[in-house]
Amino acid sequence: MKYALAFATSFAAVLLVAAILRAAVLSRDAAPTNVPQARESSEHTHETPPDPQGPQRADHSQHAPVPEKSAEVVVLGNGSDPVNGAKLEGTPLLLEHKQWRIGFASEETRKRFEKNPMRYYAKLSLEPTADGRLLKVDGQAYEKALAADCPIMGGEIDPEGEVFILHRGFKIYFCCWSGCADEFLANAAKHYAHYGLIEREGKLVRK
């Protein structure tokens, strides 16, 4: 009887120890499953570089250049009609042309100007540029730049005529208004020698 009781007690103790060990093993197997994943996710978050497009794109939009405002239209204040020379009295007809407000004596002369404005620029002391601008200058101070014939069309040049444009201190004469001035402005340096001109130290001068 005594041995049977001792055996039963020992057996119960073995079962208890086995149960404790089993619970410990199950707890150990379950716990690591989440820990490495959390650590790995955390490490991944810190090691991954930020998207270069994100902050830079937002910063670029904040510092994007503001488009320049178009130049304001300026009243030229011409006292006579550039087409027929008529004196402007009262309230003249106005035309906005390349940022200048030009006055005309009649609707007819205004329309004639619009058909070929290049031929009237010198009368308004306006100098056309290769990039399409019109500069207000003192046309009376410009010197004549003549040649025997037109470098564009080859026609004869009238030294006393009005077929010329203002260009960098000189009146450049042509044979006609059929595109000669436009062709000249497209590549002016190519034609300087024909008029006895040369560019020196950034200025256009006679040879």
CORRA-V806363 format. One record per residue. N is the residue number from 1. RES is the residue in three letters. OMEGA is omega in radians with two decimals (* if undefined). Layout:
n={N;N}
res={RES;RES}
omega={OMEGA;OMEGA}
This chain:
n={1;2;3;4;5;6;7;8;9;10;11;12;13;14;15;16;17;18;19;20;21;22;23;24;25;26;27;28;29;30;31;32;33;34;35;36;37;38;39;40;41;42;43;44;45;46;47;48;49;50;51;52;53;54;55;56;57;58;59;60;61;62;63;64;65;66;67;68;69;70;71;72;73;74;75;76;77;78;79;80;81;82;83;84;85;86;87;88;89;90;91;92;93;94;95;96;97;98;99;100;101;102;103;104;105;106;107;108;109;110;111;112;113;114;115;116;117;118;119;120;121;122;123;124;125;126;127;128;129;130;131;132;133;134;135;136;137;138;139;140;141;142;143;144;145;146;147;148;149;150;151;152;153;154;155;156;157;158;159;160;161;162;163;164;165;166;167;168;169;170;171;172;173;174;175;176;177;178;179;180;181;182;183;184;185;186;187;188;189;190;191;192;193;194;195;196;197;198;199;200;201;202;203;204;205;206;207}
res={MET;LYS;TYR;ALA;LEU;ALA;PHE;ALA;THR;SER;PHE;ALA;ALA;VAL;LEU;LEU;VAL;ALA;ALA;ILE;LEU;ARG;ALA;ALA;VAL;LEU;SER;ARG;ASP;ALA;ALA;PRO;THR;ASN;VAL;PRO;GLN;ALA;ARG;GLU;SER;SER;GLU;HIS;THR;HIS;GLU;THR;PRO;PRO;ASP;PRO;GLN;GLY;PRO;GLN;ARG;ALA;ASP;HIS;SER;GLN;HIS;ALA;PRO;VAL;PRO;GLU;LYS;SER;ALA;GLU;VAL;VAL;VAL;LEU;GLY;ASN;GLY;SER;ASP;PRO;VAL;ASN;GLY;ALA;LYS;LEU;GLU;GLY;THR;PRO;LEU;LEU;LEU;GLU;HIS;LYS;GLN;TRP;ARG;ILE;GLY;PHE;ALA;SER;GLU;GLU;THR;ARG;LYS;ARG;PHE;GLU;LYS;ASN;PRO;MET;ARG;TYR;TYR;ALA;LYS;LEU;SER;LEU;GLU;PRO;THR;ALA;ASP;GLY;ARG;LEU;LEU;LYS;VAL;ASP;GLY;GLN;ALA;TYR;GLU;LYS;ALA;LEU;ALA;ALA;ASP;CYS;PRO;ILE;MET;GLY;GLY;GLU;ILE;ASP;PRO;GLU;GLY;GLU;VAL;PHE;ILE;LEU;HIS;ARG;GLY;PHE;LYS;ILE;TYR;PHE;CYS;CYS;TRP;SER;GLY;CYS;ALA;ASP;GLU;PHE;LEU;ALA;ASN;ALA;ALA;LYS;HIS;TYR;ALA;HIS;TYR;GLY;LEU;ILE;GLU;ARG;GLU;GLY;LYS;LEU;VAL;ARG;LYS}
omega={-3.13;3.13;3.13;3.13;3.13;3.13;-3.12;-3.14;3.14;-3.13;3.14;3.13;3.12;3.13;-3.13;3.12;3.13;3.14;3.13;3.14;-3.14;3.12;3.13;3.13;3.13;3.13;3.13;-3.14;-3.08;-3.05;-3.08;-3.06;-3.09;-3.04;-3.14;-3.12;3.13;-3.14;-3.13;3.12;3.13;3.14;-3.13;-3.13;-3.10;-3.06;-3.12;-3.12;3.13;3.13;-3.09;-3.10;-3.07;-3.09;-3.09;-3.13;3.14;-3.14;-3.13;-3.12;3.14;-3.08;3.14;-3.12;3.13;-3.14;-3.14;3.09;3.10;-3.10;-3.13;3.10;-3.10;3.09;-3.12;3.10;3.12;-3.09;-3.14;3.14;-3.11;-3.08;-3.09;3.09;-3.11;3.12;-3.12;3.13;-3.14;3.14;-3.09;3.01;-3.06;3.08;3.06;-3.06;3.12;3.05;3.04;3.06;-3.01;-3.13;3.13;-3.12;-3.10;3.09;3.14;-3.13;3.09;3.12;3.11;3.09;-3.09;-3.13;-3.13;-3.06;-3.09;-3.05;-3.10;-3.08;-3.09;3.13;3.11;-3.07;3.08;3.13;3.11;3.12;-3.09;-3.13;3.00;3.13;3.05;-3.12;3.07;-3.06;3.03;-3.07;-3.12;-3.10;-3.11;-3.14;3.09;3.01;-3.03;3.04;-3.12;3.14;-3.11;-3.13;-3.10;-3.08;-3.12;-3.13;-3.13;-3.12;3.09;-3.09;3.13;-3.10;-3.10;-3.13;3.12;3.05;3.07;-3.07;3.01;3.07;-3.10;2.99;-3.10;-3.07;3.10;3.14;-3.09;3.11;-3.11;3.07;-3.11;-3.11;3.13;3.13;3.11;-3.11;-3.14;3.12;-3.02;-3.08;-3.14;-3.02;-3.09;-3.09;-3.14;3.14;-3.13;-3.11;3.09;3.10;-3.11;3.12;3.08;3.13;3.08;-3.08;3.06;3.13;*}
